[in-house]
Structures are given as C-alpha cells and as structure tokens.
C-alpha cells in the first residue's frame, strides 16, 4: 500500500469518510494550498472540516496522522484572518 492509499484508508477507517482525490493531493503536498484562490480553498475547508473535528489536537498516532497534522498546520496558517473559513472548519466546536 502506498502513502496515498494508506492515508485514504486511515481516514476511512477512523471517520467513515471517503476523501476526494483532490483533498488527498493537498494532504500529500500541503504547500499546494498556498496557490489556491479563496473559492477553491473554501471547498477544501468544507471537505476537510469533519475530518478536522475528529483529529484536531491529536499529534500522536500512526504515520498517517503525522501527514494530517502537517496538512492541518499549513491549512490553519492559510485560512488565518479569514473568519468565514475558520468558522466552517471549527463549526461544531
């Protein structure tokens, strides 16, 4: 199983959510978030929000969790000062 399949499988097992190939590509290479416009970034935030709710503040775990933690850090930096996107991500707090 390659890294992409491993992360996809981990998210499915832990949350029951099948993530899109688009989101998976950003998880694998979070630096790509820097080039997104606000509309595309909003779509990523909306798709990732339920996964974020499940894994937020969790730093330990399998290797797949490390990939998600790195993605979350860059995503949080990217949406800083965008209260509408922060609200979507943290909507069920």
RODO-2510 file (C-alpha; in nm, 4 decimals, decimal comma):
residues 93
     n   res          X          Y          Z
     1     x     0,0000     0,0000     0,0000
     2     x     0,1496     0,3387    -0,0964
     3     x     0,1293     0,6532     0,1204
     4     x    -0,1771     0,7929    -0,0543
     5     x    -0,3699     0,4700    -0,0180
     6     x    -0,2561     0,4396     0,3411
     7     x    -0,3827     0,7872     0,4320
     8     x    -0,7076     0,7349     0,2436
     9     x    -0,7600     0,4027     0,4217
    10     x    -0,6732     0,5538     0,7630
    11     x    -0,9267     0,8353     0,7220
    12     x    -1,1941     0,5913     0,6031
    13     x    -1,1303     0,3553     0,8960
    14     x    -1,1244     0,6302     1,1606
    15     x    -1,4042     0,8561     1,0338
    16     x    -1,6037     0,6617     0,7765
    17     x    -1,5364     0,9393     0,5249
    18     x    -1,4070     0,8761     0,1733
    19     x    -1,1959     1,1770     0,0824
    20     x    -1,1686     1,3058    -0,2714
    21     x    -0,8550     1,2697    -0,4771
    22     x    -0,8319     1,6487    -0,4734
    23     x    -0,8182     1,6682    -0,0924
    24     x    -0,5815     1,3727    -0,0812
    25     x    -0,3448     1,5555    -0,3166
    26     x    -0,3395     1,8535    -0,0798
    27     x    -0,2817     1,6326     0,2239
    28     x     0,0122     1,4730     0,0466
    29     x     0,1535     1,8107    -0,0597
    30     x     0,0125     2,0844     0,1684
    31     x     0,2333     2,3540     0,0150
    32     x    -0,0108     2,3481    -0,2786
    33     x    -0,2587     2,5289    -0,0526
    34     x    -0,0574     2,8470    -0,0933
    35     x    -0,1612     2,8803    -0,4574
    36     x    -0,5346     2,8320    -0,4113
    37     x    -0,7840     3,1090    -0,4628
    38     x    -1,0491     3,1642    -0,1958
    39     x    -1,3184     2,9640    -0,3760
    40     x    -1,1006     2,6535    -0,4123
    41     x    -0,9699     2,6950    -0,0574
    42     x    -1,3286     2,7108     0,0714
    43     x    -1,4066     2,3765    -0,0989
    44     x    -1,1051     2,2143     0,0687
    45     x    -1,2033     2,3564     0,4087
    46     x    -1,5617     2,2317     0,3722
    47     x    -1,4475     1,8816     0,2767
    48     x    -1,1821     1,8654     0,5488
    49     x    -1,3966     2,0089     0,8331
    50     x    -1,5493     1,6760     0,9500
    51     x    -1,2064     1,5120     0,9446
    52     x    -1,0616     1,8052     1,1380
    53     x    -1,3308     1,7651     1,4029
    54     x    -1,2272     1,4045     1,4545
    55     x    -0,8497     1,4531     1,4606
    56     x    -0,7876     1,8066     1,5890
    57     x    -0,5315     1,8444     1,8644
    58     x    -0,4177     1,4850     1,8127
    59     x    -0,0460     1,4763     1,7370
    60     x     0,0468     1,1206     1,8180
    61     x    -0,0567     0,8116     1,6351
    62     x     0,0390     0,6297     1,3194
    63     x     0,2403     0,7848     1,0372
    64     x    -0,0804     0,8805     0,8576
    65     x    -0,1699     1,1076     1,1474
    66     x     0,1597     1,2926     1,1007
    67     x     0,0664     1,3717     0,7404
    68     x    -0,2714     1,5054     0,8526
    69     x    -0,1095     1,7150     1,1280
    70     x     0,1269     1,8769     0,8773
    71     x    -0,1647     1,9481     0,6443
    72     x    -0,3692     2,0993     0,9296
    73     x    -0,0885     2,3327     1,0329
    74     x    -0,0482     2,4708     0,6819
    75     x    -0,4257     2,4887     0,6329
    76     x    -0,4683     2,6832     0,9577
    77     x    -0,1952     2,9276     0,8509
    78     x    -0,3576     2,9654     0,5094
    79     x    -0,7034     3,0457     0,6496
    80     x    -0,5772     3,2751     0,9251
    81     x    -0,7525     3,6114     0,9033
    82     x    -1,0358     3,4549     0,7031
    83     x    -1,3049     3,4264     0,9705
    84     x    -1,5610     3,2743     0,7348
    85     x    -1,3290     2,9813     0,6573
    86     x    -1,2173     2,9434     1,0195
    87     x    -1,5842     2,9260     1,1194
    88     x    -1,6510     2,6461     0,8692
    89     x    -1,3545     2,4444     0,9930
    90     x    -1,4455     2,4835     1,3586
    91     x    -1,8235     2,4865     1,3134
    92     x    -1,9086     2,2028     1,5507
    93     x    -1,6970     2,3150     1,8470
***
